[in-house]
Amino acid sequence: MQNIAIVDYGMGNLRSVVKAVEYLGGKDIRAALTADSAVIKAADRIIFPGQGAIGYCMAALQRLGLDTVISDAIGRKPFLGICVGFQALLSQSDEDGGTPALDILPGGVHKFPPAQVDPKTGERLKVPHMGWNQVYQQGTHPLWEGIADGHRFYFVHSFYVQPELASASTGRCHYGLDFAAAAAGDGWFATQFHPEKSADAGLQILRNFVAWDGSA
């Protein structure tokens, strides 16, 4: 029996992540949506999902003492960040007037420029970036197993991740500009898109995560 802690800091539609993980694992997985640091520390692996404002996210993590728990868990057990759970791993975000984040991945989170134009149609690109878009894999990683390069995933975000080192990115996407759609480090993987909302390919990401031992 695997115990998977899904970090609950009071925002976003987190139940969809729980249901997706439970669907994949059946009786072999216990998925706990929790803000209890003891439960998170004892889990076999951690998923940090979410959507919304990074300022609220970081304030909630700090209030609950989960910022330290998450930082300490990175590299010790398999960890998956999703959307805001990805952005929170960066050094800082421009959102909410500038928000220091966990600084696991050196780099920043920036807002999409408001006047970007689709080069094919000439139409202004809407912000937030919402809907399906292609993700191009950069290098190999166990969480890309069984997923075709250039496959479409579902995004909902107004801010994009820009790591200091391009080599940290394991997947790129283009929406007016190129940005990191996924990144990875020692024992962790994170996506700007929502695997739990990305049909079969998204479920494959989660399936790969459940089987992943944390090595590259």
MDTraj code that builds the backbone (N, CA, C; nanometers):
import mdtraj as md
import numpy as np

residues = "MET GLN ASN ILE ALA ILE VAL ASP TYR GLY MET GLY ASN LEU ARG SER VAL VAL LYS ALA VAL GLU TYR LEU GLY GLY LYS ASP ILE ARG ALA ALA LEU THR ALA ASP SER ALA VAL ILE LYS ALA ALA ASP ARG ILE ILE PHE PRO GLY GLN GLY ALA ILE GLY TYR CYS MET ALA ALA LEU GLN ARG LEU GLY LEU ASP THR VAL ILE SER ASP ALA ILE GLY ARG LYS PRO PHE LEU GLY ILE CYS VAL GLY PHE GLN ALA LEU LEU SER GLN SER ASP GLU ASP GLY GLY THR PRO ALA LEU ASP ILE LEU PRO GLY GLY VAL HIS LYS PHE PRO PRO ALA GLN VAL ASP PRO LYS THR GLY GLU ARG LEU LYS VAL PRO HIS MET GLY TRP ASN GLN VAL TYR GLN GLN GLY THR HIS PRO LEU TRP GLU GLY ILE ALA ASP GLY HIS ARG PHE TYR PHE VAL HIS SER PHE TYR VAL GLN PRO GLU LEU ALA SER ALA SER THR GLY ARG CYS HIS TYR GLY LEU ASP PHE ALA ALA ALA ALA ALA GLY ASP GLY TRP PHE ALA THR GLN PHE HIS PRO GLU LYS SER ALA ASP ALA GLY LEU GLN ILE LEU ARG ASN PHE VAL ALA TRP ASP GLY SER ALA".split()
xyz = np.array([
    [0.0839, -0.1198, 0.0000],
    [0.0000, 0.0000, 0.0000],
    [0.0878, 0.1253, 0.0000],
    [0.0673, 0.2112, -0.0988],
    [0.1379, 0.3382, -0.1057],
    [0.0511, 0.4476, -0.0446],
    [0.1117, 0.5312, 0.0361],
    [0.0441, 0.6482, 0.0910],
    [0.0929, 0.7721, 0.0173],
    [-0.0005, 0.8412, -0.0486],
    [0.0330, 0.9617, -0.1241],
    [-0.0355, 1.0805, -0.0575],
    [0.0434, 1.1772, -0.0134],
    [-0.0100, 1.2985, 0.0468],
    [-0.0302, 1.4036, -0.0609],
    [-0.1504, 1.4573, -0.0683],
    [-0.1821, 1.5658, -0.1608],
    [-0.2011, 1.6905, -0.0765],
    [-0.1108, 1.7866, -0.0935],
    [-0.1036, 1.9023, -0.0046],
    [-0.2267, 1.9903, -0.0214],
    [-0.2958, 2.0140, 0.0882],
    [-0.4166, 2.0966, 0.0908],
    [-0.3865, 2.2252, 0.1667],
    [-0.3766, 2.3364, 0.0939],
    [-0.3516, 2.4648, 0.1591],
    [-0.4689, 2.5602, 0.1401],
    [-0.5858, 2.5028, 0.1029],
    [-0.7089, 2.5799, 0.1044],
    [-0.7449, 2.6514, -0.0233],
    [-0.6908, 2.6076, -0.1375],
    [-0.7267, 2.6725, -0.2631],
    [-0.7223, 2.5726, -0.3776],
    [-0.7978, 2.6000, -0.4826],
    [-0.7944, 2.5166, -0.6029],
    [-0.8858, 2.3960, -0.5917],
    [-0.9107, 2.3339, -0.7054],
    [-0.9950, 2.2146, -0.7113],
    [-0.9076, 2.0915, -0.6908],
    [-0.8778, 2.0621, -0.5661],
    [-0.7830, 1.9564, -0.5348],
    [-0.8463, 1.8180, -0.5407],
    [-0.9778, 1.8097, -0.5273],
    [-1.0427, 1.6792, -0.5278],
    [-1.0216, 1.6060, -0.6596],
    [-1.0091, 1.6791, -0.7692],
    [-0.9882, 1.6142, -0.8985],
    [-0.8554, 1.5406, -0.9019],
    [-0.7549, 1.5918, -0.8316],
    [-0.6255, 1.5239, -0.8231],
    [-0.6395, 1.3965, -0.7403],
    [-0.7097, 1.4064, -0.6291],
    [-0.7323, 1.2893, -0.5444],
    [-0.8023, 1.1791, -0.6224],
    [-0.9087, 1.2157, -0.6925],
    [-0.9857, 1.1164, -0.7670],
    [-0.9023, 1.0508, -0.8762],
    [-0.8195, 1.1300, -0.9452],
    [-0.7357, 1.0741, -1.0514],
    [-0.6351, 0.9742, -0.9954],
    [-0.5741, 1.0082, -0.8828],
    [-0.4753, 0.9184, -0.8220],
    [-0.5427, 0.7916, -0.7712],
    [-0.6577, 0.8064, -0.7079],
    [-0.7302, 0.6895, -0.6581],
    [-0.7760, 0.5994, -0.7720],
    [-0.8154, 0.6608, -0.8828],
    [-0.8576, 0.5839, -1.0003],
    [-0.7428, 0.4978, -1.0525],
    [-0.6237, 0.5540, -1.0550],
    [-0.5077, 0.4812, -1.1070],
    [-0.4623, 0.3706, -1.0130],
    [-0.4668, 0.3977, -0.8835],
    [-0.4080, 0.3045, -0.7890],
    [-0.5016, 0.2014, -0.7326],
    [-0.6315, 0.2283, -0.7377],
    [-0.7272, 0.1346, -0.6804],
    [-0.6983, 0.1105, -0.5334],
    [-0.6992, -0.0152, -0.4932],
    [-0.6784, -0.0510, -0.3533],
    [-0.5316, -0.0455, -0.3115],
    [-0.4430, -0.0250, -0.4082],
    [-0.3000, -0.0248, -0.3762],
    [-0.2495, 0.1125, -0.3340],
    [-0.3362, 0.2144, -0.3426],
    [-0.2939, 0.3497, -0.3108],
    [-0.3945, 0.4142, -0.2160],
    [-0.3413, 0.4785, -0.1146],
    [-0.4233, 0.5613, -0.0266],
    [-0.3834, 0.7064, -0.0501],
    [-0.4747, 0.7855, -0.1059],
    [-0.4479, 0.9261, -0.1352],
    [-0.5146, 1.0118, -0.0283],
    [-0.4352, 1.0899, 0.0434],
    [-0.4875, 1.1724, 0.1516],
    [-0.4716, 1.3197, 0.1160],
    [-0.5844, 1.3915, 0.1062],
    [-0.5824, 1.5360, 0.0892],
    [-0.5648, 1.5956, 0.2285],
    [-0.4500, 1.6585, 0.2542],
    [-0.4168, 1.6910, 0.3923],
    [-0.3323, 1.8170, 0.4059],
    [-0.3523, 1.8850, 0.5194],
    [-0.2653, 1.9948, 0.5595],
    [-0.1872, 1.9573, 0.6842],
    [-0.1936, 1.8302, 0.7220],
    [-0.1273, 1.7801, 0.8426],
    [0.0185, 1.7484, 0.8101],
    [0.1101, 1.8213, 0.8719],
    [0.2520, 1.8031, 0.8412],
    [0.2988, 1.6614, 0.8731],
    [0.2423, 1.6000, 0.9769],
    [0.2827, 1.4638, 1.0131],
    [0.2433, 1.3646, 0.9051],
    [0.1254, 1.3826, 0.8469],
    [0.0793, 1.2944, 0.7395],
    [0.1672, 1.3113, 0.6158],
    [0.2005, 1.4357, 0.5845],
    [0.2851, 1.4629, 0.4677],
    [0.4250, 1.4044, 0.4875],
    [0.4800, 1.4200, 0.6059],
    [0.6138, 1.3666, 0.6342],
    [0.6163, 1.2143, 0.6256],
    [0.5063, 1.1495, 0.6658],
    [0.5017, 1.0032, 0.6685],
    [0.4662, 0.9417, 0.5336],
    [0.4219, 1.0222, 0.4385],
    [0.3769, 0.9698, 0.3090],
    [0.4934, 0.9133, 0.2280],
    [0.4602, 0.8225, 0.1370],
    [0.5608, 0.7653, 0.0486],
    [0.5980, 0.8607, -0.0639],
    [0.5020, 0.9434, -0.1038],
    [0.5254, 1.0436, -0.2075],
    [0.4278, 1.1584, -0.1880],
    [0.4589, 1.2727, -0.2496],
    [0.3828, 1.3956, -0.2262],
    [0.3431, 1.4575, -0.3588],
    [0.2181, 1.5053, -0.3653],
    [0.1720, 1.5861, -0.4783],
    [0.1314, 1.7226, -0.4233],
    [0.1825, 1.8266, -0.4854],
    [0.1555, 1.9647, -0.4432],
    [0.0839, 2.0352, -0.5590],
    [-0.0502, 2.0308, -0.5618],
    [-0.1258, 2.0902, -0.6719],
    [-0.1772, 2.2296, -0.6367],
    [-0.2545, 2.2866, -0.7277],
    [-0.3224, 2.4120, -0.6957],
    [-0.3338, 2.5063, -0.8124],
    [-0.4233, 2.6025, -0.7950],
    [-0.4370, 2.7111, -0.8901],
    [-0.4863, 2.8323, -0.8129],
    [-0.4567, 2.9496, -0.8653],
    [-0.4919, 3.0714, -0.7937],
    [-0.3685, 3.1578, -0.7727],
    [-0.3733, 3.2451, -0.6727],
    [-0.2687, 3.3450, -0.6516],
    [-0.1555, 3.2900, -0.5652],
    [-0.0332, 3.3165, -0.6074],
    [0.0831, 3.2654, -0.5354],
    [0.0989, 3.3306, -0.3979],
    [0.0556, 3.4572, -0.3848],
    [0.0657, 3.5239, -0.2555],
    [-0.0149, 3.4512, -0.1491],
    [-0.1369, 3.4139, -0.1844],
    [-0.2210, 3.3388, -0.0910],
    [-0.1592, 3.2023, -0.0633],
    [-0.1090, 3.1389, -0.1677],
    [-0.0487, 3.0067, -0.1539],
    [0.0661, 3.0096, -0.0536],
    [0.1595, 3.1008, -0.0716],
    [0.2766, 3.1053, 0.0158],
    [0.2381, 3.1440, 0.1584],
    [0.1418, 3.2368, 0.1722],
    [0.0976, 3.2759, 0.3058],
    [0.0340, 3.1574, 0.3784],
    [-0.0461, 3.0796, 0.3054],
    [-0.1112, 2.9629, 0.3649],
    [-0.0089, 2.8570, 0.4034],
    [0.0892, 2.8320, 0.3157],
    [0.1934, 2.7340, 0.3479],
    [0.2695, 2.7745, 0.4732],
    [0.3018, 2.9016, 0.4834],
    [0.3771, 2.9488, 0.5993],
    [0.2927, 2.9413, 0.7260],
    [0.1656, 2.9770, 0.7153],
    [0.0769, 2.9718, 0.8321],
    [0.0624, 2.8291, 0.8844],
    [0.0579, 2.7345, 0.7919],
    [0.0402, 2.5939, 0.8283],
    [0.1721, 2.5228, 0.8576],
    [0.2832, 2.5920, 0.8354],
    [0.4141, 2.5310, 0.8552],
    [0.4525, 2.4327, 0.7465],
    [0.3844, 2.4420, 0.6319],
    [0.4079, 2.3446, 0.5251],
    [0.5200, 2.3866, 0.4309],
    [0.5609, 2.5121, 0.4349],
    [0.6723, 2.5545, 0.3501],
    [0.7996, 2.4771, 0.3869],
    [0.8239, 2.4616, 0.5159],
    [0.9408, 2.3858, 0.5615],
    [0.9257, 2.2373, 0.5342],
    [0.8051, 2.1868, 0.5544],
    [0.7795, 2.0436, 0.5304],
    [0.8064, 2.0088, 0.3846],
    [0.7576, 2.0917, 0.2929],
    [0.7772, 2.0661, 0.1504],
    [0.9247, 2.0775, 0.1138],
    [0.9906, 2.1816, 0.1609],
    [1.1329, 2.1993, 0.1297],
    [1.2156, 2.0821, 0.1799],
    [1.1836, 2.0332, 0.2993],
    [1.2579, 1.9209, 0.3564],
    [1.2314, 1.7904, 0.2817],
    [1.1118, 1.7786, 0.2233],
    [1.0754, 1.6541, 0.1543],
    [1.1405, 1.6418, 0.0169],
    [1.1722, 1.7563, -0.0445],
    [1.2314, 1.7544, -0.1782],
    [1.3637, 1.6784, -0.1740],
    [1.3766, 1.5775, -0.2603],
    [1.4966, 1.4968, -0.2661],
    [1.4936, 1.3753, -0.1752],
    [1.3964, 1.3723, -0.0812],
    [1.3859, 1.2594, 0.0103],
    [1.2829, 1.1565, -0.0351],
    [1.1807, 1.2041, -0.1081],
    [1.0763, 1.1147, -0.1585],
    [1.0207, 1.1753, -0.2868],
    [0.9647, 1.0942, -0.3777],
    [0.9135, 1.1479, -0.5040],
    [0.8105, 1.2584, -0.4804],
    [0.8266, 1.3656, -0.5554],
    [0.7457, 1.4861, -0.5357],
    [0.6987, 1.5369, -0.6710],
    [0.5691, 1.5697, -0.6814],
    [0.5112, 1.6237, -0.8045],
    [0.4419, 1.7551, -0.7740],
    [0.4851, 1.8625, -0.8401],
    [0.4193, 1.9927, -0.8290],
    [0.3341, 2.0189, -0.9520],
    [0.2168, 2.0796, -0.9318],
    [0.1237, 2.1054, -1.0405],
    [0.0779, 2.2511, -1.0366],
    [0.0928, 2.3223, -1.1468],
    [0.0461, 2.4599, -1.1662],
    [0.1065, 2.5520, -1.0596],
    [0.0273, 2.6046, -0.9662],
    [0.0837, 2.6894, -0.8616],
    [0.1836, 2.6108, -0.7769],
    [0.1625, 2.4794, -0.7674],
    [0.2579, 2.3941, -0.6985],
    [0.3913, 2.3852, -0.7693],
    [0.3945, 2.4175, -0.8980],
    [0.5181, 2.4318, -0.9745],
    [0.5773, 2.5703, -0.9482],
    [0.4957, 2.6732, -0.9631],
    [0.5439, 2.8106, -0.9476],
    [0.6018, 2.8358, -0.8087],
    [0.5460, 2.7705, -0.7078],
    [0.5946, 2.7896, -0.5708],
    [0.7345, 2.7351, -0.5499],
    [0.7818, 2.6500, -0.6399],
    [0.9177, 2.5955, -0.6275],
    [1.0248, 2.6941, -0.6722],
    [0.9842, 2.7997, -0.7426],
    [1.0807, 2.8971, -0.7935],
    [1.1300, 2.9893, -0.6811],
    [1.2258, 3.0747, -0.7161],
    [1.2805, 3.1671, -0.6161],
    [1.1804, 3.2752, -0.5798],
    [1.1115, 3.3277, -0.6808],
    [1.0152, 3.4342, -0.6555],
    [0.9178, 3.4451, -0.7714],
    [0.8050, 3.5118, -0.7435],
    [0.7044, 3.5386, -0.8461],
    [0.6747, 3.6877, -0.8488],
    [0.6470, 3.7399, -0.9670],
    [0.6089, 3.8806, -0.9798],
    [0.4649, 3.9048, -0.9345],
    [0.3892, 3.7967, -0.9158],
    [0.2485, 3.8098, -0.8785],
    [0.2334, 3.8688, -0.7381],
    [0.1208, 3.9386, -0.7184],
    [0.0877, 3.9980, -0.5881],
    [0.1956, 4.0943, -0.5400],
    [0.2499, 4.1710, -0.6349],
    [0.3479, 4.2731, -0.6003],
    [0.4871, 4.2203, -0.5735],
    [0.5079, 4.0926, -0.6045],
    [0.6368, 4.0282, -0.5788],
    [0.6262, 3.9383, -0.4569],
    [0.6433, 3.8073, -0.4790],
    [0.6245, 3.7099, -0.3723],
    [0.7432, 3.6150, -0.3657],
    [0.8180, 3.6145, -0.2562],
    [0.9236, 3.5135, -0.2409],
    [0.8613, 3.3745, -0.2336],
    [0.9242, 3.2784, -0.3012],
    [0.8724, 3.1416, -0.3024],
    [0.9743, 3.0487, -0.2341],
    [0.9673, 2.9195, -0.2625],
    [1.0452, 2.8215, -0.1869],
    [1.1920, 2.8136, -0.2278],
    [1.2247, 2.8647, -0.3452],
    [1.3633, 2.8700, -0.3936],
    [1.4256, 2.7314, -0.4089],
    [1.3438, 2.6354, -0.4470],
    [1.3960, 2.5026, -0.4806],
    [1.4587, 2.5055, -0.6193],
    [1.3945, 2.5790, -0.7094],
    [1.4410, 2.5944, -0.8475],
    [1.4741, 2.7411, -0.8708],
    [1.6021, 2.7764, -0.8852],
    [1.6369, 2.9162, -0.9082],
    [1.5698, 2.9702, -1.0350],
    [1.5092, 3.0860, -1.0217],
    [1.4408, 3.1467, -1.1355],
    [1.3189, 3.2227, -1.0886],
    [1.2414, 3.2717, -1.1843],
    [1.1268, 3.3549, -1.1510],
    [1.0002, 3.3157, -1.2248],
    [0.8905, 3.3739, -1.1799],
    [0.7591, 3.3538, -1.2406],
    [0.7090, 3.4906, -1.2847],
    [0.6717, 3.5031, -1.4117],
    [0.6391, 3.6324, -1.4707],
    [0.5029, 3.6284, -1.5402],
    [0.4381, 3.7427, -1.5481],
    [0.3071, 3.7492, -1.6131],
    [0.3239, 3.7562, -1.7640],
    [0.2335, 3.6881, -1.8355],
    [0.2327, 3.6988, -1.9808],
    [0.2102, 3.8441, -2.0216],
    [0.2856, 3.8948, -2.1189],
    [0.2614, 4.0306, -2.1679],
    [0.1185, 4.0441, -2.2199],
    [0.0546, 4.1598, -2.2003],
    [-0.0870, 4.1747, -2.2354],
    [-0.1148, 4.1908, -2.3841],
    [-0.0151, 4.2224, -2.4655],
    [-0.0413, 4.2548, -2.6059],
    [0.0177, 4.1529, -2.7022],
    [0.0298, 4.0268, -2.6600],
    [0.0816, 3.9244, -2.7495],
    [-0.0207, 3.8912, -2.8575],
    [0.0312, 3.8576, -2.9751],
    [-0.0555, 3.8308, -3.0899],
    [-0.0207, 3.6949, -3.1494],
    [-0.1227, 3.6197, -3.1854],
    [-0.1033, 3.4919, -3.2532],
    [-0.0489, 3.5199, -3.3937],
    [0.0727, 3.4717, -3.4264],
    [0.1315, 3.5028, -3.5578],
    [0.0538, 3.4431, -3.6744],
    [-0.0254, 3.3385, -3.6490],
    [-0.0999, 3.2738, -3.7566],
    [-0.2303, 3.3462, -3.7881],
    [-0.2976, 3.3950, -3.6828],
    [-0.4300, 3.4553, -3.7024],
    [-0.4306, 3.6066, -3.6871],
    [-0.3267, 3.6606, -3.6228],
    [-0.3238, 3.8037, -3.5961],
    [-0.4096, 3.8443, -3.4775],
    [-0.4750, 3.7475, -3.4136],
    [-0.5608, 3.7777, -3.2997],
    [-0.4782, 3.7913, -3.1713],
    [-0.5262, 3.8778, -3.0834],
    [-0.4579, 3.8952, -2.9557],
    [-0.4750, 3.7692, -2.8710],
    [-0.3660, 3.7271, -2.8082],
    [-0.3703, 3.6095, -2.7225],
    [-0.4268, 3.6481, -2.5855],
    [-0.5254, 3.5746, -2.5422],
    [-0.5913, 3.6043, -2.4160],
    [-0.5056, 3.5610, -2.2972],
    [-0.5156, 3.6359, -2.1912],
    [-0.4544, 3.6012, -2.0638],
    [-0.5668, 3.5974, -1.9604],
    [-0.5862, 3.4868, -1.8900],
    [-0.4945, 3.3731, -1.8778],
    [-0.4877, 3.2841, -2.0018],
    [-0.3768, 3.2142, -2.0127],
    [-0.3601, 3.1082, -2.1113],
    [-0.4434, 2.9909, -2.0622],
    [-0.5518, 2.9633, -2.1326],
    [-0.6467, 2.8619, -2.0869],
    [-0.6826, 2.7698, -2.2025],
    [-0.6627, 2.6414, -2.1826],
    [-0.6977, 2.5432, -2.2846],
    [-0.5821, 2.4492, -2.3143],
    [-0.5948, 2.3798, -2.4265],
    [-0.4993, 2.2750, -2.4634],
    [-0.3862, 2.3330, -2.5464],
    [-0.2647, 2.2899, -2.5157],
    [-0.1489, 2.3353, -2.5916],
    [-0.0433, 2.2253, -2.5924],
    [0.0401, 2.2288, -2.6954],
    [0.1419, 2.1255, -2.7105],
    [0.2593, 2.1475, -2.6158],
    [0.3113, 2.0363, -2.5656],
    [0.4298, 2.0382, -2.4803],
    [0.5385, 1.9568, -2.5490],
    [0.6546, 2.0205, -2.5671],
    [0.7668, 1.9558, -2.6341],
    [0.8701, 1.9161, -2.5290],
    [0.8957, 1.7864, -2.5217],
    [0.9840, 1.7325, -2.4196],
    [1.1287, 1.7729, -2.4468],
    [1.1999, 1.7997, -2.3398],
    [1.3420, 1.8327, -2.3481],
    [1.4198, 1.7265, -2.2710],
    [1.4805, 1.6383, -2.3457],
    [1.5496, 1.5271, -2.2839],
    [1.4519, 1.4188, -2.2416],
    [1.5043, 1.3178, -2.1764],
    [1.4217, 1.2063, -2.1313],
    [1.3995, 1.2160, -1.9805],
    [1.2877, 1.1626, -1.9367],
    [1.2567, 1.1561, -1.7949],
    [1.1541, 1.0454, -1.7748],
    [1.1611, 0.9722, -1.6639],
    [1.0652, 0.8643, -1.6408],
    [0.9191, 0.9083, -1.6463],
    [0.8900, 1.0333, -1.6147],
    [0.7496, 1.0762, -1.6159],
    [0.6980, 1.1048, -1.7566],
    [0.7874, 1.1093, -1.8556],
    [0.7430, 1.1229, -1.9953],
    [0.7203, 0.9865, -2.0610],
    [0.7462, 0.8786, -1.9912],
    [0.7338, 0.7464, -2.0518],
    [0.5915, 0.7227, -2.1035],
    [0.5818, 0.6771, -2.2279],
    [0.4524, 0.6470, -2.2878],
    [0.3772, 0.7666, -2.3403],
    [0.4408, 0.8845, -2.3432],
    [0.3757, 1.0076, -2.3894],
    [0.4511, 1.0615, -2.5099],
    [0.3807, 1.0829, -2.6186],
    [0.4424, 1.1315, -2.7417],
    [0.4880, 1.2760, -2.7265],
    [0.6023, 1.3077, -2.7838],
    [0.6506, 1.4451, -2.7847],
    [0.5518, 1.5326, -2.8607],
    [0.5244, 1.6502, -2.8080],
    [0.4303, 1.7408, -2.8725],
    [0.2849, 1.7147, -2.8367],
    [0.2609, 1.6251, -2.7417],
    [0.1231, 1.5961, -2.7016],
    [0.0626, 1.7194, -2.6345],
    [-0.0699, 1.7304, -2.6426],
    [-0.1396, 1.8448, -2.5841],
    [-0.1805, 1.8171, -2.4396],
    [-0.1637, 1.9189, -2.3565],
    [-0.2054, 1.9145, -2.2166],
    [-0.2886, 2.0399, -2.1860],
    [-0.3588, 2.0347, -2.0741],
    [-0.4515, 2.1430, -2.0409],
    [-0.3874, 2.2429, -1.9442],
    [-0.3930, 2.3717, -1.9821],
    [-0.3329, 2.4801, -1.9047],
    [-0.4395, 2.5789, -1.8562],
    [-0.4145, 2.6364, -1.7392],
    [-0.4900, 2.7531, -1.6902],
    [-0.3919, 2.8368, -1.6077],
    [-0.3379, 2.9432, -1.6672],
    [-0.2426, 3.0254, -1.5919],
    [-0.2206, 3.1596, -1.6602],
    [-0.1934, 3.2608, -1.5781],
    [-0.1605, 3.3949, -1.6259],
    [-0.0119, 3.4260, -1.6122],
    [0.0582, 3.3448, -1.5339],
    [0.2008, 3.3630, -1.5089],
    [0.2767, 3.2401, -1.5573],
    [0.3981, 3.2615, -1.6057],
    [0.4778, 3.1513, -1.6596],
    [0.6114, 3.1411, -1.5868],
    [0.6677, 3.0214, -1.5873],
    [0.7925, 2.9930, -1.5171],
    [0.9131, 3.0123, -1.6094],
    [1.0149, 3.0762, -1.5570],
    [1.1408, 3.0954, -1.6300],
    [1.2572, 3.0581, -1.5383],
    [1.3046, 2.9329, -1.5450],
    [1.4191, 2.8933, -1.4623],
    [1.5460, 2.9671, -1.5055],
    [1.6379, 2.9856, -1.4122],
    [1.7661, 3.0479, -1.4468],
    [1.8443, 2.9604, -1.5440],
    [1.8404, 2.8300, -1.5219],
    [1.9107, 2.7367, -1.6090],
    [1.8116, 2.6699, -1.7030],
    [1.8315, 2.6860, -1.8326],
    [1.7411, 2.6248, -1.9299],
    [1.7392, 2.4733, -1.9166],
    [1.8497, 2.4154, -1.8694],
    [1.8590, 2.2697, -1.8575],
    [1.7640, 2.2137, -1.7516],
    [1.7100, 2.2990, -1.6639],
    [1.6152, 2.2521, -1.5623],
    [1.4793, 2.2198, -1.6230],
    [1.4527, 2.2772, -1.7384],
    [1.3240, 2.2541, -1.8042],
    [1.3229, 2.1183, -1.8726],
    [1.2175, 2.0409, -1.8494],
    [1.2015, 1.9116, -1.9161],
    [1.0894, 1.9135, -2.0188],
    [1.0230, 2.0280, -2.0310],
    [0.9168, 2.0419, -2.1305],
    [0.8933, 2.1887, -2.1589],
    [0.8746, 2.2220, -2.2866],
    [0.8523, 2.3610, -2.3261],
    [0.7179, 2.3740, -2.3948],
    [0.6609, 2.4926, -2.3825],
    [0.5352, 2.5250, -2.4489],
    [0.5484, 2.6653, -2.5074],
    [0.4673, 2.6960, -2.6085],
    [0.4707, 2.8291, -2.6686],
    [0.3317, 2.8915, -2.6639],
    [0.3252, 3.0093, -2.6026],
    [0.2023, 3.0882, -2.6035],
    [0.2445, 3.2342, -2.6111],
    [0.2713, 3.2789, -2.7325],
    [0.3276, 3.4115, -2.7523],
    [0.4764, 3.4147, -2.7270],
    [0.5201, 3.3405, -2.6300],
    [0.6623, 3.3238, -2.5969],
    [0.6827, 3.1814, -2.5478],
    [0.8075, 3.1368, -2.5476],
    [0.8389, 3.0039, -2.4968],
    [0.8492, 3.0095, -2.3439],
    [0.7954, 2.9079, -2.2782],
    [0.8068, 2.9016, -2.1333],
    [0.8202, 2.7560, -2.0896],
    [0.8619, 2.7381, -1.9661],
    [0.8806, 2.6039, -1.9115],
    [0.7445, 2.5459, -1.8743],
    [0.7036, 2.4425, -1.9450],
    [0.5788, 2.3734, -1.9134],
    [0.6014, 2.2638, -1.8109],
    [0.7269, 2.2211, -1.7952],
    [0.7627, 2.1198, -1.6959],
    [0.9103, 2.1370, -1.6617],
    [0.9439, 2.0997, -1.5404],
    [1.0838, 2.1044, -1.4965],
    [1.1057, 1.9899, -1.3990],
    [1.2321, 1.9586, -1.3750],
    [1.2633, 1.8469, -1.2865],
    [1.3956, 1.8716, -1.2167],
    [1.4104, 1.8069, -1.1015],
    [1.5341, 1.8120, -1.0257],
    [1.5496, 1.6825, -0.9479],
    [1.6287, 1.6852, -0.8450],
    [1.6585, 1.5661, -0.7661],
    [1.5329, 1.5182, -0.6928],
    [1.4686, 1.4164, -0.7473],
    [1.3528, 1.3564, -0.6830],
    [1.2226, 1.4292, -0.7034],
    [1.2218, 1.5350, -0.7831],
    [1.0975, 1.6075, -0.8056],
    [1.0738, 1.6337, -0.9537],
    [0.9457, 1.6487, -0.9864],
    [0.9006, 1.6819, -1.1215],
    [0.7839, 1.7771, -1.1044],
    [0.7719, 1.8749, -1.1931],
    [0.6634, 1.9726, -1.1796],
    [0.6135, 2.0158, -1.3167],
    [0.4835, 2.0437, -1.3247],
    [0.4222, 2.0827, -1.4511],
    [0.3387, 2.2088, -1.4345],
    [0.3409, 2.2943, -1.5365],
    [0.2508, 2.4094, -1.5386],
    [0.1101, 2.3666, -1.5794],
    [0.1008, 2.2659, -1.6622],
    [-0.0301, 2.2139, -1.7026],
    [-0.0879, 2.1252, -1.5928],
    [-0.2143, 2.0906, -1.6085],
    [-0.2853, 2.0084, -1.5108],
    [-0.2974, 1.8651, -1.5622],
    [-0.2170, 1.7715, -1.5118],
    [-0.2321, 1.6320, -1.5563],
    [-0.3704, 1.5757, -1.5277],
    [-0.4280, 1.6138, -1.4153],
    [-0.5578, 1.5589, -1.3763],
    [-0.6716, 1.6051, -1.4672],
    [-0.6446, 1.7063, -1.5512],
    [-0.7450, 1.7572, -1.6452],
    [-0.7053, 1.7307, -1.7901],
    [-0.5984, 1.6513, -1.8100],
    [-0.5402, 1.6347, -1.9434],
    [-0.5645, 1.4970, -2.0032],
    [-0.6793, 1.4381, -1.9731],
    [-0.7226, 1.3126, -2.0350],
    [-0.6166, 1.2030, -2.0185],
    [-0.6031, 1.1163, -2.1204],
    [-0.5181, 0.9974, -2.1075],
    [-0.3710, 1.0318, -2.0844],
    [-0.3213, 1.1352, -2.1530],
    [-0.1804, 1.1709, -2.1355],
    [-0.1529, 1.2212, -1.9940],
    [-0.2480, 1.2958, -1.9394],
    [-0.2325, 1.3431, -1.8028],
    [-0.2349, 1.2291, -1.7029],
    [-0.3238, 1.1325, -1.7258],
    [-0.3278, 1.0152, -1.6386],
    [-0.1978, 0.9356, -1.6484],
    [-0.1379, 0.9353, -1.7678],
    [-0.0105, 0.8650, -1.7830],
    [0.0992, 0.9326, -1.7008],
    [0.0986, 1.0654, -1.6966],
    [0.1936, 1.1372, -1.6109],
    [0.1773, 1.0916, -1.4659],
    [0.0533, 1.0873, -1.4192],
    [0.0271, 1.0470, -1.2813],
    [0.0625, 0.8998, -1.2592],
    [0.0333, 0.8166, -1.3581],
    [0.0679, 0.6740, -1.3487],
    [0.2197, 0.6579, -1.3382],
    [0.2922, 0.7341, -1.4188],
    [0.4383, 0.7282, -1.4138],
    [0.4905, 0.7768, -1.2785],
    [0.4255, 0.8791, -1.2244],
    [0.4686, 0.9324, -1.0949],
    [0.4500, 0.8285, -0.9843],
    [0.3373, 0.7602, -0.9875],
    [0.3086, 0.6610, -0.8840],
    [0.4123, 0.5481, -0.8866],
    [0.4670, 0.5189, -1.0049],
    [0.5655, 0.4115, -1.0189],
    [0.7100, 0.4602, -1.0062],
    [0.7303, 0.5904, -1.0002],
    [0.8632, 0.6508, -1.0046],
    [0.9361, 0.6372, -0.8712],
    [1.0646, 0.6018, -0.8780],
    [1.1429, 0.5907, -0.7545],
    [1.2182, 0.7188, -0.7198],
    [1.2001, 0.8216, -0.8022],
    [1.2642, 0.9505, -0.7752],
    [1.3949, 0.9731, -0.8475],
    [1.4420, 0.8721, -0.9185],
    [1.5685, 0.8881, -0.9920],
    [1.5404, 0.9396, -1.1328],
    [1.6415, 1.0038, -1.1911],
    [1.6255, 1.0587, -1.3262],
    [1.6482, 0.9516, -1.4307],
])
top = md.Topology()
chain = top.add_chain()
for i, resn in enumerate(residues, 1):
    res = top.add_residue(resn, chain, resSeq=i)
    for name in ("N", "CA", "C"):
        top.add_atom(name, md.element.get_by_symbol(name[0]), res)
traj = md.Trajectory(xyz[None], top)
